[in-house]
Amino acid sequence: MTLRILVVGAGIAGLAVARALRVAGFRPDIVEEQPAGVLPAAGIFLPGNAARALRLLGLDAPVQPLGDLIFRQQFLDASGRELFELDVAGIFAGVGECRALSRGELQRVLLSGVGGEVRYATSVRDVTIVEGAAKVEFSDGGVAEYDLVVGADGRRSTIRARVGLGGPATPTGHVVYRSVVNGGPALSAWTGLLGRRASFAVMPMGGRRLYCCADETVAPDTPSPVDARARMREVFAGYGGPVPEVLEALETVQVARTDEVVLERWSVGPVLLVGDAAHATAPTLAQGAAMSFEDAVVLAEVLRTRPDDIPAALAEFERRRRPRCGNVRERTRERDRTRDVPPALRDPMLRRRGRRIFADHVRELAAPV
């Protein structure tokens, strides 16, 4: 097909979109502002709907040897006593496997799916919409015209700002800590502990490695900690379960503020936002990658159906994706509100009803895209 398509961003969303477009018969250009060889160091949890989307992208086979399968999610209180347990393998049966793995390994799989054809160290300086096409100026001085520009450049999207689809992401009031731990406690399940305005999740990701993702609720003007590892040990010092051993084994800790992106529309003319650039949420529901994969699958479907009518294809894309992404945002907010309820009220409620409530959230994601 002869559509001229540019994908901006070679992270999870951009590479997934590029792969989906290639499978559909298109040949997009891909640019990435970071230099080649920069790979994310943290881990990632992919629920079953992410595995289903990877299968539709033809990338499930290279992912299967990676990381560790997650069959159960155990929710504990801060002391390590059980609140409830979810059989996520059962809920996602027939949909896809749940897996924890290295983000870098996932990135390499996605990159292999597009043949490595990425123009690195190249950013978009400006985008101008002219007579239904997009004129793009690049940081290396190049200029090109495209029938479709896909902004897959994340929460701080340059494309979103350039075409006037929205401003900066909105902070959610949480600081998140991520780390890959070597030689920590032996775990066989995703394990999450809920404390007072803080949570700590850890899961096996193969090779005696654990992926840890913890967060705390902070005031908007609270500065990010200078020493993330020290702060993490301070916040979670009184926690039970596997937390003490994980804290002892911590080496490098990444820290970030969480935010969300909520837009009235995701496209203008021939420019479309996908993934976190369009609908970022806090990581509580672990759906960032899954939503990006699903975006890629649906975008390729609508373009294959309507290659001669880009506006109609993009309108169909939003019609199909907005309800699901909006639901993920609302469930994420709901879980975050639950986490911030005082433990004396929250924990007894979760022991009674947590399994049903959280299982309903997961079943919604198991539904077809």
C-alpha positions as CSV (number, residue, x, y, z in Angstrom):
1,M,0.0,0.0,0.0
2,T,1.3,3.5,-0.8
3,L,0.2,5.5,2.3
4,R,3.1,7.6,3.6
5,I,3.1,7.0,7.3
6,L,5.5,8.4,10.0
7,V,5.6,6.8,13.5
8,V,7.2,9.2,16.1
9,G,8.7,7.3,19.0
10,A,10.4,3.9,19.1
11,G,9.3,2.8,22.6
12,I,6.7,0.2,23.3
13,A,3.8,2.0,21.6
14,G,5.7,3.2,18.6
15,L,7.4,-0.2,17.8
16,A,4.0,-2.0,18.3
17,V,2.3,0.4,15.9
18,A,5.1,0.1,13.4
19,R,4.9,-3.7,13.6
20,A,1.1,-3.8,13.2
21,L,1.3,-1.5,10.2
22,R,4.0,-3.7,8.6
23,V,1.8,-6.8,9.1
24,A,-1.1,-4.9,7.4
25,G,1.1,-4.2,4.4
26,F,2.2,-0.6,5.1
27,R,5.8,0.6,5.3
28,P,6.0,3.3,7.9
29,D,9.1,5.5,8.7
30,I,10.1,5.4,12.4
31,V,12.0,8.1,14.2
32,E,13.2,8.2,17.8
33,E,14.9,11.2,19.5
34,Q,17.0,8.9,21.8
35,P,20.3,7.5,20.4
36,A,20.4,3.8,19.4
37,G,21.2,1.3,22.1
38,V,19.3,3.0,24.9
39,L,17.1,0.3,26.5
40,P,14.9,0.6,29.6
41,A,16.4,-1.1,32.7
42,A,13.2,-1.8,34.7
43,G,10.9,-4.8,34.5
44,I,7.3,-4.9,33.3
45,F,4.2,-7.0,34.0
46,L,2.1,-8.0,31.0
47,P,-1.4,-9.2,31.8
48,G,-3.2,-11.7,29.5
49,N,-4.8,-9.1,27.2
50,A,-1.3,-7.8,26.4
51,A,-0.3,-11.4,25.4
52,R,-3.3,-11.6,23.2
53,A,-2.4,-8.4,21.4
54,L,1.2,-9.6,21.0
55,R,-0.2,-12.8,19.4
56,L,-2.2,-10.7,16.9
57,L,1.0,-8.8,16.2
58,G,2.8,-12.1,15.5
59,L,5.2,-11.5,18.4
60,D,4.0,-14.0,21.0
61,A,6.6,-16.7,20.1
62,P,9.7,-14.6,20.8
63,V,8.3,-13.4,24.1
64,Q,7.4,-16.9,25.4
65,P,11.0,-17.8,26.5
66,L,11.4,-14.5,28.4
67,G,10.7,-13.7,32.0
68,D,8.3,-15.7,34.2
69,L,4.7,-16.6,34.0
70,I,2.4,-15.2,36.7
71,F,-0.5,-17.4,37.7
72,R,-1.7,-15.7,40.9
73,Q,-1.8,-12.3,42.4
74,Q,-1.6,-12.2,46.2
75,F,-2.8,-9.0,47.9
76,L,-1.5,-8.6,51.5
77,D,-1.8,-5.9,54.2
78,A,1.3,-4.0,55.2
79,S,2.3,-6.7,57.8
80,G,2.2,-9.4,55.2
81,R,-1.2,-11.0,56.1
82,E,-3.4,-12.1,53.2
83,L,-6.2,-9.8,52.1
84,F,-7.3,-11.9,49.1
85,E,-5.9,-13.7,46.1
86,L,-6.7,-13.6,42.3
87,D,-6.4,-16.5,39.9
88,V,-5.3,-14.3,37.0
89,A,-4.4,-17.4,34.9
90,G,-7.9,-18.6,35.2
91,I,-9.5,-15.2,34.5
92,F,-7.3,-14.8,31.4
93,A,-7.7,-18.5,30.3
94,G,-8.1,-18.6,26.5
95,V,-7.0,-15.0,26.3
96,G,-3.3,-15.0,27.0
97,E,-0.6,-15.7,29.7
98,C,0.4,-13.2,32.3
99,R,4.1,-12.6,32.3
100,A,6.7,-10.5,34.1
101,L,9.9,-9.8,32.2
102,S,12.6,-7.2,31.5
103,R,11.5,-4.1,29.6
104,G,14.8,-4.2,27.7
105,E,14.0,-7.8,26.5
106,L,10.5,-6.7,25.4
107,Q,12.0,-3.7,23.6
108,R,14.4,-6.0,21.7
109,V,11.5,-8.2,20.6
110,L,9.5,-5.2,19.4
111,L,12.5,-3.9,17.6
112,S,13.0,-7.2,15.8
113,G,9.4,-7.0,14.6
114,V,10.2,-3.9,12.6
115,G,13.5,-5.1,11.3
116,G,15.4,-2.5,13.3
117,E,14.6,0.2,10.8
118,V,14.5,3.2,13.1
119,R,16.1,6.6,12.6
120,Y,17.6,7.3,16.0
121,A,18.7,10.6,17.4
122,T,16.1,12.2,15.3
123,S,13.2,14.3,16.7
124,V,10.3,16.2,15.2
125,R,10.9,19.9,15.2
126,D,7.5,20.9,13.8
127,V,4.4,19.5,12.2
128,T,2.2,21.5,9.8
129,I,-1.1,20.3,8.4
130,V,-1.5,21.3,4.8
131,E,-4.4,20.2,2.6
132,G,-5.0,17.0,4.4
133,A,-1.3,16.0,4.6
134,A,1.3,16.6,7.4
135,K,4.5,18.4,6.6
136,V,7.1,17.3,9.1
137,E,10.4,19.1,9.9
138,F,13.1,16.9,11.6
139,S,15.9,17.9,13.9
140,D,18.5,16.9,11.3
141,G,17.1,19.5,8.9
142,G,15.1,17.1,6.8
143,V,11.5,17.8,5.6
144,A,9.0,15.3,4.5
145,E,5.2,15.0,3.8
146,Y,3.0,12.2,5.2
147,D,-0.5,11.0,4.8
148,L,-0.5,10.0,8.4
149,V,1.7,10.9,11.4
150,V,1.3,8.7,14.5
151,G,2.5,10.3,17.7
152,A,3.7,7.4,19.9
153,D,6.1,9.6,21.9
154,G,4.8,9.1,25.4
155,R,3.4,11.1,28.3
156,R,5.4,14.2,27.4
157,S,4.5,13.9,23.7
158,T,6.1,16.5,21.4
159,I,3.5,15.7,18.7
160,R,0.6,16.4,21.1
161,A,2.0,19.8,21.8
162,R,2.9,20.6,18.2
163,V,-0.5,20.0,16.8
164,G,-2.5,21.4,19.7
165,L,-4.1,18.3,21.0
166,G,-3.3,19.0,24.6
167,G,-0.9,20.3,27.1
168,P,1.3,18.6,29.7
169,A,0.3,15.4,31.5
170,T,-1.5,15.9,34.8
171,P,0.3,14.7,38.0
172,T,-1.6,12.0,40.0
173,G,0.1,12.7,43.3
174,H,2.2,9.6,43.4
175,V,5.9,8.8,43.4
176,V,6.7,5.4,41.9
177,Y,9.9,3.4,42.6
178,R,11.1,0.7,40.2
179,S,13.9,-1.8,40.6
180,V,15.1,-5.1,39.3
181,V,16.4,-7.2,42.3
182,N,18.9,-10.0,41.9
183,G,19.0,-12.8,44.5
184,G,16.0,-11.7,46.6
185,P,13.4,-13.9,48.2
186,A,12.1,-16.9,46.2
187,L,8.6,-15.9,44.9
188,S,6.2,-17.8,42.7
189,A,3.4,-15.2,42.5
190,W,2.8,-11.5,41.9
191,T,2.7,-10.2,45.5
192,G,1.3,-6.8,46.4
193,L,1.2,-5.2,49.9
194,L,-1.1,-2.3,50.7
195,G,-0.1,0.1,53.4
196,R,-1.0,3.6,54.5
197,R,-1.1,5.7,51.3
198,A,1.6,3.4,49.8
199,S,1.9,0.1,48.1
200,F,4.6,-2.4,47.2
201,A,4.4,-5.0,44.4
202,V,7.1,-7.5,43.6
203,M,7.1,-10.4,41.1
204,P,9.4,-13.1,39.7
205,M,10.8,-12.3,36.2
206,G,13.0,-15.3,35.7
207,G,16.7,-16.0,36.4
208,R,16.4,-15.3,40.2
209,R,15.4,-11.8,39.3
210,L,12.5,-9.9,40.9
211,Y,10.7,-6.9,39.5
212,C,9.7,-4.4,42.2
213,C,7.3,-1.5,41.7
214,A,6.3,0.5,44.7
215,D,4.7,3.9,45.2
216,E,3.6,6.4,47.8
217,T,1.1,9.3,47.7
218,V,2.7,12.7,48.2
219,A,1.7,16.3,48.2
220,P,2.0,18.0,44.8
221,D,4.8,20.3,46.0
222,T,6.9,17.5,47.5
223,P,10.3,17.2,45.8
224,S,11.4,13.9,44.4
225,P,13.9,12.1,46.8
226,V,17.5,12.7,46.1
227,D,18.4,9.1,47.2
228,A,15.5,6.9,45.9
229,R,16.8,3.7,47.5
230,A,17.1,5.3,50.9
231,R,13.6,6.8,50.6
232,M,12.2,3.5,49.5
233,R,13.7,1.7,52.5
234,E,12.3,4.5,54.8
235,V,8.8,4.3,53.5
236,F,8.5,0.5,53.5
237,A,10.7,-0.2,56.5
238,G,7.8,-1.6,58.6
239,Y,6.3,-3.8,55.9
240,G,6.2,-7.6,56.2
241,G,6.0,-10.5,53.7
242,P,8.9,-10.5,51.2
243,V,9.5,-6.7,51.5
244,P,12.4,-6.8,54.1
245,E,14.4,-9.2,51.9
246,V,13.7,-7.1,48.8
247,L,14.7,-3.9,50.5
248,E,18.0,-5.5,51.6
249,A,18.8,-6.6,48.1
250,L,18.0,-3.3,46.4
251,E,20.7,-1.8,44.3
252,T,19.6,0.7,41.7
253,V,16.2,2.3,42.1
254,Q,14.4,4.4,39.4
255,V,12.1,7.1,40.7
256,A,9.4,9.0,38.8
257,R,6.2,11.0,39.3
258,T,3.1,9.4,37.9
259,D,0.7,11.3,35.8
260,E,-2.2,10.8,33.4
261,V,-3.2,12.2,30.0
262,V,-6.9,12.9,29.3
263,L,-7.7,14.5,26.0
264,E,-10.9,15.6,24.3
265,R,-9.7,14.1,21.0
266,W,-6.7,12.0,19.9
267,S,-6.4,13.2,16.3
268,V,-6.4,16.3,14.2
269,G,-6.3,16.0,10.4
270,P,-3.8,13.3,9.6
271,V,-2.1,13.3,13.0
272,L,-3.0,10.7,15.6
273,L,-1.8,10.1,19.2
274,V,-1.6,6.5,20.5
275,G,-0.4,4.9,23.8
276,D,0.7,7.1,26.6
277,A,0.7,10.2,24.4
278,A,-3.1,9.8,24.2
279,H,-4.3,8.1,27.3
280,A,-1.5,7.6,29.9
281,T,-2.6,6.5,33.4
282,A,-0.8,5.7,36.7
283,P,0.7,2.2,36.5
284,T,-1.6,0.7,39.2
285,L,-3.5,-1.6,36.8
286,A,-0.4,-2.5,34.7
287,Q,-2.2,-1.7,31.4
288,G,0.1,0.8,29.8
289,A,1.8,-1.6,27.4
290,A,-1.4,-3.6,26.9
291,M,-3.3,-0.5,25.8
292,S,-0.5,0.4,23.4
293,F,-0.4,-3.1,21.9
294,E,-4.2,-2.9,21.5
295,D,-4.0,0.5,19.9
296,A,-1.6,-0.9,17.4
297,V,-3.8,-3.8,16.5
298,V,-6.9,-1.6,16.1
299,L,-5.1,1.1,14.1
300,A,-3.8,-1.4,11.6
301,E,-7.3,-2.9,11.2
302,V,-9.0,0.5,10.5
303,L,-6.3,1.6,8.1
304,R,-6.5,-1.7,6.2
305,T,-10.2,-1.3,5.9
306,R,-10.2,2.4,4.9
307,P,-6.7,3.3,3.4
308,D,-8.3,5.9,1.2
309,D,-10.1,7.8,3.9
310,I,-7.7,8.7,6.8
311,P,-10.2,10.9,8.7
312,A,-12.8,8.1,8.7
313,A,-10.2,5.6,9.8
314,L,-9.0,7.7,12.7
315,A,-12.6,8.4,13.7
316,E,-13.2,4.7,13.8
317,F,-10.1,4.1,15.8
318,E,-11.2,6.6,18.5
319,R,-14.7,5.1,18.5
320,R,-13.3,1.7,19.2
321,R,-10.5,2.6,21.6
322,R,-11.9,5.4,23.8
323,P,-14.4,3.4,25.9
324,R,-11.8,0.7,26.8
325,C,-9.0,3.2,27.6
326,G,-11.4,5.3,29.5
327,N,-12.5,2.3,31.5
328,V,-8.8,1.5,32.4
329,R,-8.4,5.1,33.6
330,E,-11.4,4.9,35.8
331,R,-10.4,1.5,37.3
332,T,-6.9,2.8,37.9
333,R,-8.3,5.8,39.7
334,E,-10.6,3.5,41.7
335,R,-7.8,1.3,42.8
336,D,-5.7,4.3,43.8
337,R,-8.5,5.7,45.9
338,T,-8.9,2.3,47.5
339,R,-5.2,2.3,48.3
340,D,-5.5,5.6,50.0
341,V,-8.3,4.6,52.3
342,P,-7.1,4.2,55.9
343,P,-6.1,0.5,56.4
344,A,-8.4,0.1,59.4
345,L,-11.4,0.6,57.1
346,R,-9.9,-0.7,53.8
347,D,-8.4,-4.0,54.9
348,P,-11.5,-5.6,56.4
349,M,-13.5,-4.6,53.3
350,L,-10.9,-6.1,51.0
351,R,-10.9,-9.4,52.9
352,R,-14.6,-9.6,52.4
353,R,-15.0,-8.2,48.9
354,G,-11.6,-7.6,47.3
355,R,-11.5,-10.8,45.3
356,R,-14.8,-10.1,43.6
357,I,-14.1,-6.4,43.0
358,F,-10.6,-6.9,41.6
359,A,-11.6,-10.0,39.6
360,D,-14.3,-7.9,37.9
361,H,-11.7,-5.4,36.8
362,V,-9.5,-8.1,35.3
363,R,-12.5,-9.8,33.5
364,E,-13.3,-6.5,31.8
365,L,-9.8,-6.6,30.3
366,A,-10.2,-10.2,29.1
367,A,-13.1,-9.1,26.9
368,P,-12.4,-8.7,23.2
369,V,-10.7,-5.6,21.9
